[in-house]
């Protein structure tokens, strides 16, 4: 007796007992139908008139069924057991001590009184624009020097190019000094906040840091040293070491170019003036690169504010291996068994759909 599932279309041999549910998809089985050929499993299909074996009707196919009695039904899933119960709320896990963190954050906020991030960015942006304009006007001046080799320039054009270059150079120099002062004040405040967060005091005074970052030539060695100490105090030295090293090298190179540009600016011959103009252009571009790298180091520190530490306190076992606040469940109530799906008639394994056994060919005389 064959029953077809109305959902998945699988045909099940239910023998002589009508079923209601499909064992595969839990769909409804249609009314049973008998094998149209009414043949025994051991008989071969009767050949048709043309000699080919008889074909099954549309929608039917051979299903292999193991002879004999059906095996024992498969064991169902094991019960899940009782639901755990707790007499008190469990206290294990990660616990944050907000009182100590808030105290350290408050100390760091009090210790930091330097310039804001927006102010530092504005000063760096203005300084960068002035350095770029100074390099551009000196480039224009070099082009005018090339033109002046074959023709005379108008006095107004020559005067504007000369004095505009001087004005932009003076403004760029003041902007560089202002950037150095603002960055130094930020460094002093950042160091104070970082050391205060760790419960210590900055070993270097503010005047010492200010003098080490502003005095020429000495700042080439002391300023990067102070920045490295800050990165070590905040635990960021491994991430910022490369940026600090690149900024340090470019800064030293730009300082050497600036000194060479000033030293060669007193020449009076045409070739010397042209060479000094080229040197000045390169010095301004190197200074702009050093300023951009200093801003990158600054943003690397400001990526995580110092008054918001990313720390989390955890509970560790004591000498006996016990974790404080760890309570285990001592009472377990029996949980009601879960309701199963609607009662379904299970079909043994051998009644599942399996490939049909191969047919034997008859020898041809």
C-alpha positions as CSV (number, residue, x, y, z in Angstrom):
1,X,0.0,0.0,0.0
2,X,1.5,3.3,-1.1
3,X,0.8,6.8,0.4
4,X,2.0,10.0,-1.2
5,X,3.0,13.0,0.9
6,X,1.1,16.1,-0.1
7,X,4.0,18.4,0.9
8,X,7.2,16.8,-0.4
9,X,5.8,14.3,-2.8
10,X,7.6,11.3,-1.3
11,X,5.9,7.9,-1.7
12,X,5.9,5.7,1.3
13,X,5.1,1.9,1.4
14,X,3.0,1.7,4.6
15,X,2.3,-2.0,4.1
16,X,-1.2,-2.7,5.3
17,X,-1.6,0.1,7.8
18,X,-2.8,3.6,6.8
19,X,-0.6,6.5,8.0
20,X,-1.4,10.2,8.5
21,X,1.9,12.0,8.7
22,X,5.0,12.0,6.5
23,X,8.1,10.9,8.5
24,X,10.3,13.2,6.5
25,X,8.6,16.6,6.4
26,X,5.6,16.1,8.8
27,X,3.2,16.7,5.9
28,X,-0.2,15.0,5.4
29,X,-0.2,11.7,3.6
30,X,-2.8,11.3,0.9
31,X,-5.2,8.4,0.7
32,X,-3.5,5.0,0.1
33,X,-3.3,3.5,-3.3
34,X,-2.4,-0.1,-4.3
35,X,0.4,-1.1,-6.6
36,X,-1.2,-0.9,-10.1
37,X,0.8,-3.8,-11.3
38,X,-0.3,-6.0,-8.4
39,X,3.0,-7.9,-8.7
40,X,5.1,-9.5,-6.0
41,X,8.5,-8.2,-5.3
42,X,10.2,-11.3,-6.6
43,X,8.5,-11.2,-10.0
44,X,9.9,-9.6,-13.1
45,X,7.6,-7.2,-15.0
46,X,5.8,-8.7,-18.0
47,X,7.4,-7.6,-21.3
48,X,5.3,-5.6,-23.6
49,X,4.5,-6.6,-27.1
50,X,7.6,-4.9,-28.5
51,X,9.9,-6.8,-26.1
52,X,10.7,-3.8,-23.8
53,X,9.8,-4.2,-20.1
54,X,6.5,-2.8,-19.0
55,X,6.8,0.8,-17.8
56,X,5.2,1.9,-14.5
57,X,2.3,4.4,-14.6
58,X,3.1,8.1,-14.5
59,X,4.2,9.2,-11.0
60,X,5.3,5.8,-9.7
61,X,8.8,4.3,-9.3
62,X,10.4,1.3,-7.7
63,X,11.0,1.3,-4.0
64,X,13.3,-1.3,-2.3
65,X,11.8,-2.7,0.9
66,X,13.7,-5.2,3.1
67,X,11.7,-8.4,3.5
68,X,10.6,-9.6,6.9
69,X,9.3,-7.9,10.0
70,X,9.9,-4.3,10.5
71,X,12.8,-3.5,12.9
72,X,12.4,-1.9,16.3
73,X,11.6,1.9,16.1
74,X,14.5,4.3,16.5
75,X,15.0,5.7,19.9
76,X,13.9,9.2,20.3
77,X,16.0,12.1,21.7
78,X,17.0,11.9,25.3
79,X,15.2,14.2,27.8
80,X,17.0,17.5,28.5
81,X,16.8,17.1,32.2
82,X,15.6,19.5,34.9
83,X,16.0,23.3,34.4
84,X,18.7,24.7,36.7
85,X,17.6,26.9,39.5
86,X,19.6,29.4,41.6
87,X,18.8,30.4,45.1
88,X,20.5,33.7,44.6
89,X,21.6,35.8,41.6
90,X,24.9,34.5,40.3
91,X,27.8,36.9,41.0
92,X,30.6,35.5,38.9
93,X,31.8,37.2,35.7
94,X,33.5,40.4,34.9
95,X,33.1,43.2,37.5
96,X,34.0,46.8,36.9
97,X,35.2,49.0,39.8
98,X,33.8,52.2,38.5
99,X,34.7,54.1,41.7
100,X,38.5,53.8,41.0
101,X,38.2,54.4,37.3
102,X,36.1,57.5,37.9
103,X,38.6,58.8,40.4
104,X,41.5,58.4,38.0
105,X,39.5,59.9,35.1
106,X,38.6,62.9,37.3
107,X,42.3,63.3,38.2
108,X,43.3,63.2,34.6
109,X,40.6,65.7,33.6
110,X,41.8,68.1,36.3
111,X,45.4,67.7,35.3
112,X,44.7,68.4,31.7
113,X,44.3,72.1,31.0
114,X,46.1,72.5,27.7
115,X,44.7,73.6,24.3
116,X,41.7,71.8,22.8
117,X,41.9,69.4,19.9
118,X,40.1,71.8,17.6
119,X,42.5,74.6,18.4
120,X,45.5,72.4,17.6
121,X,44.0,71.3,14.3
122,X,43.2,74.9,13.4
123,X,46.8,76.1,14.1
124,X,48.3,73.2,12.2
125,X,46.0,73.9,9.2
126,X,46.8,77.6,9.1
127,X,50.5,76.9,9.3
128,X,50.3,74.3,6.6
129,X,48.5,76.7,4.3
130,X,51.1,79.5,4.9
131,X,54.0,77.1,4.2
132,X,52.4,76.0,1.0
133,X,51.7,79.6,-0.1
134,X,55.3,80.5,0.7
135,X,56.6,77.6,-1.4
136,X,54.3,78.6,-4.3
137,X,55.3,82.2,-4.3
138,X,59.0,81.3,-4.3
139,X,58.3,79.0,-7.2
140,X,56.7,81.9,-9.1
141,X,59.7,84.0,-8.2
142,X,62.0,81.3,-9.7
143,X,60.0,81.3,-12.9
144,X,60.3,85.1,-13.1
145,X,64.0,84.8,-12.6
146,X,64.1,82.5,-15.7
147,X,62.1,85.0,-17.7
148,X,64.3,87.9,-16.6
149,X,67.3,86.3,-18.3
150,X,65.9,87.2,-21.7
151,X,63.7,90.2,-21.0
152,X,63.3,92.9,-18.4
153,X,60.4,92.6,-16.0
154,X,58.1,95.4,-15.1
155,X,59.2,97.0,-11.8
156,X,55.7,96.4,-10.3
157,X,55.7,92.7,-11.1
158,X,59.3,92.3,-9.7
159,X,58.4,94.3,-6.5
160,X,55.2,92.3,-5.9
161,X,56.9,89.0,-6.3
162,X,59.8,90.0,-4.0
163,X,57.9,91.6,-1.2
164,X,55.0,89.1,-1.3
165,X,57.6,86.3,-0.9
166,X,59.1,88.2,2.1
167,X,55.7,88.7,3.7
168,X,54.7,85.1,3.3
169,X,58.0,84.0,4.7
170,X,57.6,86.1,7.8
171,X,54.0,84.9,8.3
172,X,55.0,81.3,7.9
173,X,57.8,81.8,10.4
174,X,55.4,83.2,13.0
175,X,52.9,80.4,12.2
176,X,55.6,77.7,12.8
177,X,56.5,79.3,16.1
178,X,52.8,79.4,17.1
179,X,52.4,75.7,16.1
180,X,55.4,74.8,18.2
181,X,54.1,76.6,21.2
182,X,50.6,75.1,20.9
183,X,51.9,71.6,20.4
184,X,54.2,72.0,23.4
185,X,51.3,73.1,25.6
186,X,49.3,70.2,24.4
187,X,52.3,67.8,25.2
188,X,52.6,69.2,28.7
189,X,48.9,68.8,29.4
190,X,48.8,65.3,27.9
191,X,51.8,64.1,29.9
192,X,50.3,65.4,33.1
193,X,47.0,63.7,32.4
194,X,48.6,60.4,31.4
195,X,50.8,60.3,34.5
196,X,47.9,61.4,36.8
197,X,45.8,58.5,35.4
198,X,48.5,56.1,36.4
199,X,48.6,57.6,39.9
200,X,52.0,59.4,39.4
201,X,53.4,62.8,38.7
202,X,55.2,63.9,35.5
203,X,58.9,63.7,36.3
204,X,59.6,66.7,34.0
205,X,58.3,70.1,34.9
206,X,56.4,72.2,32.4
207,X,59.2,74.8,32.0
208,X,61.6,72.0,31.2
209,X,59.4,70.6,28.5
210,X,58.7,74.1,27.1
211,X,62.4,74.9,26.9
212,X,63.3,71.6,25.4
213,X,60.6,72.0,22.6
214,X,61.2,75.7,21.8
215,X,65.0,76.2,21.9
216,X,66.4,75.6,18.4
217,X,68.7,72.7,17.8
218,X,68.0,71.3,21.3
219,X,64.4,70.6,20.4
220,X,65.6,68.2,17.6
221,X,66.7,65.8,20.4
222,X,64.5,66.7,23.4
223,X,61.0,67.1,21.8
224,X,60.9,63.6,20.2
225,X,62.2,62.2,23.5
226,X,59.3,63.8,25.4
227,X,56.8,62.4,22.9
228,X,58.3,58.9,23.3
229,X,58.0,59.1,27.0
230,X,54.3,60.0,26.6
231,X,53.7,57.1,24.3
232,X,55.4,54.8,26.8
233,X,53.3,56.1,29.7
234,X,50.1,55.5,27.7
235,X,51.2,52.1,26.4
236,X,51.2,53.2,22.7
237,X,54.9,53.1,21.9
238,X,54.7,50.0,19.8
239,X,51.9,51.5,17.6
240,X,53.3,55.0,17.3
241,X,57.1,54.2,17.2
242,X,57.2,54.3,13.4
243,X,55.2,57.6,13.1
244,X,57.4,59.3,15.6
245,X,60.6,58.0,13.9
246,X,59.5,59.3,10.5
247,X,58.4,62.6,11.8
248,X,61.8,63.0,13.7
249,X,63.8,62.3,10.5
250,X,61.8,64.6,8.3
251,X,62.0,67.3,10.9
252,X,65.8,67.1,11.2
253,X,66.0,67.2,7.4
254,X,63.7,70.3,7.1
255,X,65.7,72.1,9.8
256,X,69.0,71.4,7.9
257,X,67.4,72.7,4.7
258,X,66.1,75.8,6.4
259,X,69.6,76.6,7.9
260,X,71.2,76.1,4.5
261,X,68.6,78.4,2.8
262,X,69.2,81.2,5.3
263,X,73.0,80.8,5.0
264,X,72.9,81.1,1.2
265,X,70.4,84.0,1.1
266,X,73.0,86.8,1.3
267,X,74.4,86.1,-2.2
268,X,74.1,88.8,-4.9
269,X,74.8,87.1,-8.2
270,X,72.0,85.8,-10.4
271,X,72.9,82.2,-10.2
272,X,73.3,82.3,-6.4
273,X,69.9,83.9,-6.1
274,X,68.3,81.2,-8.3
275,X,70.0,78.4,-6.3
276,X,68.8,80.0,-3.0
277,X,65.3,80.2,-4.3
278,X,65.2,76.5,-5.2
279,X,66.7,75.6,-1.8
280,X,64.0,77.8,-0.1
281,X,61.2,76.0,-2.0
282,X,62.5,72.6,-1.0
283,X,62.9,73.8,2.6
284,X,59.3,75.0,2.7
285,X,58.0,71.7,1.3
286,X,60.1,69.7,3.8
287,X,58.8,71.9,6.6
288,X,55.2,71.2,5.4
289,X,55.9,67.5,5.4
290,X,57.3,67.6,8.9
291,X,54.2,69.6,10.0
292,X,51.9,67.0,8.5
293,X,53.7,64.2,10.2
294,X,53.6,66.0,13.5
295,X,49.8,66.3,13.0
296,X,49.7,62.5,12.3
297,X,51.4,61.8,15.6
298,X,49.1,64.2,17.3
299,X,46.0,62.4,15.9
300,X,47.5,59.1,16.9
301,X,47.4,60.2,20.5
302,X,44.0,61.8,20.2
303,X,42.5,58.7,18.7
304,X,41.8,57.6,22.3
305,X,41.3,60.3,24.9
306,X,43.5,59.8,27.9
307,X,40.6,60.3,30.4
308,X,38.7,57.3,29.0
309,X,40.9,54.3,29.7
310,X,40.0,51.0,28.0
311,X,40.5,48.8,31.1
312,X,38.3,46.1,32.6
313,X,38.8,44.5,36.0
314,X,38.3,40.7,36.3
315,X,38.0,38.4,39.3
316,X,40.9,35.9,39.7
317,X,40.9,32.8,42.0
318,X,42.5,33.0,45.4
319,X,45.2,30.6,46.6
320,X,42.7,27.8,47.2
321,X,41.3,28.2,43.7
322,X,38.0,29.6,44.8
323,X,36.4,32.5,42.9
324,X,34.7,35.1,45.2
325,X,31.0,35.4,44.7
326,X,30.7,32.2,42.7
327,X,27.5,30.3,43.8
328,X,26.5,27.0,42.4
329,X,23.0,25.8,42.0
330,X,22.0,23.5,44.9
331,X,18.3,23.1,44.0
332,X,17.0,21.8,40.8
333,X,13.3,21.6,40.1
334,X,12.1,19.1,37.6
335,X,11.1,20.8,34.4
336,X,8.0,19.6,32.6
337,X,8.6,17.7,29.5
338,X,8.3,19.7,26.3
339,X,5.2,19.1,24.2
340,X,6.0,17.1,21.1
341,X,4.6,17.8,17.7
342,X,1.1,16.4,16.9
343,X,1.1,12.7,17.2
344,X,2.4,11.1,14.1
345,X,2.7,7.6,12.9
346,X,6.3,6.7,12.5
347,X,7.5,4.6,9.6
348,X,10.4,2.2,10.2
349,X,13.7,2.7,8.6
350,X,13.2,0.1,5.9
351,X,10.0,1.9,4.8
352,X,12.0,5.1,3.9
353,X,12.6,5.9,0.3
354,X,15.7,4.1,-1.0
355,X,17.0,3.5,-4.5
356,X,15.4,0.6,-6.3
357,X,17.3,-2.7,-6.6
358,X,19.0,-3.3,-9.9
359,X,17.0,-5.5,-12.3
360,X,18.6,-8.6,-13.7
361,X,18.8,-9.0,-17.4
362,X,17.6,-12.1,-19.0
363,X,20.0,-13.9,-21.3
364,X,19.3,-13.4,-24.9
365,X,19.2,-16.6,-26.9
